[in-house]
Amino acid sequence: MKDTDEAVRLAISLMAVSARTAPKGKGKDSIVNRTVLNADRSLLSLEMIRYGNEHSQPFFVRDGKNIAASDACLLIGARGYEPLGLNCHGCGFGSCAEMEASRDRAPVKGPPFAGPNCIIKMTDLGIAVGSAAKTASLLNLDNRIMYTAGVAGLSLGWMESCSVAYGIPVSVTGKSIFFDRPVG
């Protein structure tokens, strides 16, 4: 156990609070958080590496190694298939009902994400992810937003009912592990 472990756990919890309380379209919350620590962090790392090798995407392997070297990771996802009834056409359909019907007929399912998705819900996800990363930064935790970690979290079935997810690994070291990263 490192002397910073307790601080990292508290920081990840505060990041989850930031994601939870971030503004949501029409006040309708569809955000899901999951804290990834210890053995689960290793599983997430291995899934990222597996996915990268299977799909010839070396940046998944690189990011998987970052997850293995990190202290913790917060996964943040959204149930993007829950429209708000605004009929804004942001999803590419004429109405929210058309988007829902399309999903029932022929949903686009992974990898890596499932769609179609409500554009407002995807905006909510971006705001939640940004809020959590801001909190990590304010707490002086090195961090990086990773699409790849979200894909692996979905692949592992950890983000139940989410259609899209991202991960934010954090690290407490003398130099950030999330920069100066070679691909491959």
C-alpha positions in Angstrom: 0.0 0.0 0.0 1.3 3.4 -1.0 1.0 6.4 1.4 -1.2 8.1 -1.3 -3.8 5.3 -1.7 -6.3 6.8 0.7 -6.0 10.2 -1.0 -6.5 8.6 -4.4 -9.7 6.8 -3.2 -11.1 10.0 -1.8 -10.2 11.9 -5.0 -11.9 9.3 -7.2 -15.0 9.6 -5.0 -14.9 13.4 -5.4 -14.5 13.0 -9.2 -17.6 10.7 -9.2 -19.5 13.4 -7.3 -18.5 16.0 -9.9 -19.8 13.7 -12.7 -23.0 13.0 -10.8 -23.7 16.7 -10.1 -22.7 18.1 -13.5 -25.6 19.8 -15.3 -27.9 17.5 -17.3 -30.2 18.3 -20.2 -33.7 18.9 -18.9 -32.4 17.8 -15.5 -32.7 14.1 -16.6 -29.8 12.1 -15.3 -28.5 9.2 -17.4 -24.9 9.1 -16.2 -23.4 6.0 -14.7 -20.1 6.0 -12.7 -17.9 3.1 -11.7 -14.7 3.3 -9.7 -12.0 0.8 -10.8 -9.3 -0.1 -8.3 -6.8 -2.9 -7.7 -7.7 -6.2 -9.4 -10.4 -4.6 -11.5 -7.9 -2.1 -12.7 -5.7 -5.0 -13.9 -8.8 -6.6 -15.7 -9.5 -3.3 -17.4 -5.9 -3.0 -18.5 -5.9 -6.5 -19.9 -9.2 -5.9 -21.7 -7.8 -2.8 -23.4 -4.7 -4.6 -24.5 -6.7 -7.6 -25.8 -9.1 -5.2 -27.7 -6.1 -3.3 -29.2 -4.4 -6.5 -30.3 -7.6 -8.0 -31.7 -8.6 -4.9 -33.6 -5.1 -3.8 -34.7 -5.3 -0.6 -32.7 -2.0 -0.1 -30.9 -3.2 3.0 -28.9 -5.5 0.6 -27.0 -2.4 -1.4 -26.0 -0.5 1.8 -25.0 -3.5 3.1 -23.0 -3.9 -0.3 -21.3 -0.4 -0.1 -20.1 -1.2 3.3 -18.7 -4.2 1.9 -16.8 -1.9 -0.8 -15.3 0.5 1.8 -14.1 -2.3 4.1 -12.8 -3.5 4.3 -9.2 -7.3 4.1 -10.1 -9.7 4.8 -12.9 -13.2 6.3 -13.0 -15.5 5.1 -15.7 -18.3 7.4 -16.7 -21.0 6.3 -19.2 -24.4 7.4 -20.4 -27.6 5.8 -21.4 -27.7 7.6 -24.6 -30.7 5.8 -25.9 -33.0 7.7 -23.4 -34.2 10.6 -25.5 -35.6 13.8 -23.8 -38.6 14.3 -26.1 -37.1 17.5 -27.6 -37.3 16.3 -31.2 -34.1 18.4 -31.9 -32.9 16.1 -34.8 -29.4 16.0 -33.3 -29.4 12.2 -33.5 -30.1 12.3 -37.2 -33.8 11.3 -36.9 -36.9 13.4 -37.3 -38.1 12.8 -33.8 -37.1 11.1 -30.5 -39.8 8.4 -31.3 -38.1 7.7 -34.6 -34.7 7.3 -32.9 -36.2 4.9 -30.3 -38.0 2.9 -33.1 -34.8 2.7 -35.1 -33.0 1.3 -32.0 -35.6 -1.4 -31.6 -35.4 -2.4 -35.3 -31.7 -2.5 -35.9 -29.6 -1.2 -33.1 -26.0 -0.5 -33.9 -24.1 -2.5 -31.3 -20.3 -2.4 -30.6 -17.7 -2.6 -30.8 -17.1 -0.1 -29.5 -20.4 1.8 -28.8 -24.1 1.2 -29.3 -26.3 3.7 -31.1 -28.1 5.7 -32.1 -27.7 8.1 -29.2 -29.5 11.3 -28.1 -27.1 14.2 -28.8 -28.2 15.9 -25.5 -27.3 12.8 -23.6 -23.9 12.7 -25.3 -23.4 16.3 -24.4 -24.3 15.5 -20.8 -21.6 12.7 -20.9 -19.0 15.2 -22.1 -19.9 17.7 -19.4 -19.8 14.9 -16.7 -16.4 13.7 -18.0 -15.0 17.2 -18.1 -16.3 17.9 -14.6 -14.6 14.8 -13.2 -11.3 15.6 -15.0 -11.4 19.1 -13.6 -11.8 17.8 -10.1 -8.8 15.5 -10.6 -6.8 18.4 -11.8 -7.8 20.6 -8.9 -6.7 17.8 -6.6 -3.3 17.7 -8.4 -3.9 14.1 -9.7 -2.3 13.4 -13.1 -5.2 12.2 -15.3 -6.2 11.7 -18.9 -9.6 11.2 -20.5 -9.5 7.9 -22.4 -12.1 6.7 -24.8 -10.2 3.4 -24.8 -10.9 2.7 -21.1 -14.6 3.3 -21.7 -14.7 0.9 -24.6 -13.0 -1.8 -22.3 -15.4 -1.1 -19.5 -18.4 -1.6 -21.8 -16.8 -4.7 -23.2 -16.4 -6.2 -19.7 -20.1 -5.4 -19.0 -19.3 -3.0 -16.2 -21.3 -0.1 -17.5 -24.7 -1.8 -17.4 -27.2 -0.1 -19.7 -24.7 2.4 -21.0 -24.3 3.0 -24.8 -21.1 5.1 -24.5 -18.5 5.4 -21.8 -15.1 7.0 -21.1 -12.5 6.4 -18.5 -10.3 8.8 -16.5 -7.3 7.1 -14.9 -5.4 8.9 -12.2 -1.9 8.7 -11.0 0.2 10.2 -8.2 3.9 10.1 -9.4 6.7 12.6 -9.8 6.1 12.8 -13.6 2.8 12.2 -15.3 2.5 8.7 -16.9 -0.1 10.0 -19.3 2.1 12.1 -21.5 5.2 11.4 -23.6 3.6 8.1 -24.5 4.8 6.2 -27.6 2.2 4.4 -29.7 3.0 0.7 -30.5 
